[in-house]
Amino acid sequence: MTNTAASNGLDALADELLMKRIASGDAAAFSTLVNRHARRFFGAAYRVALNKEDAEDIVQEAFCKLWSGKAQWKDDRGAKFTTWFYRIVCNQAIDHMAKKGRGYGGELDENTPSGDANAEEELLSSRRTQDIHAALAELPERQRTAITLFYNEELSQKEAAEVMGITVKAVESLLGRAKQALKERMLAYA
């Protein structure tokens, strides 16, 4: 939050109103929107790319598309800004990973011991986290996107369907197949 944004009352505006101001070139409104949502969308991008630097690039590219007008908000369609922008970020992640020739997955960040648990527990937790990331990386992109949107980003199935451009029934199917595949992979890692 910037002092300018607070003094202009931008922090109190809904995302959709900020988008109207951004469309007319209001940089302060854009800054407010980025500050409000960058962390959320970074989290979504990270869970898709599984790499911090790629996630940062994905979110930056998505916000650049918003600012430049390449991604245009149409408020008459009734979608929430966050639902619409999740779709932009997910599509950007897919494009970004395809350009890198990697598909999904990447290097995992090293886990820093918290000092709260003993070394053995920390090692087991780190290994479990790596196994989960590896299992997620093996999922087909649509299943992983559905899992990310529904469980990590806590969107409803309807919102996830809107983001992905598919039906709610298709999201249910993707989630079911993803959960089954994750269960099988995690049993294999055990």
Secondary structure, DSSP 8 states (H G I E B T S, - for coil): --HHHHHTTGGGS-HHHHHHHHHTT-HHHHHHHHHHHHHHHHHHHHHHH--HHHHHHHHHHHHHHHHHTSS---GGG---HHHHHHHHHHHHHHHHHHHTT--S----------SSS-HHHHHHHHHHHHHHHHHHHHS-HHHHHHHIIIIIS---HHHHHHHHTS-HHHHHHHHHHHHHHHHHHHHHH-
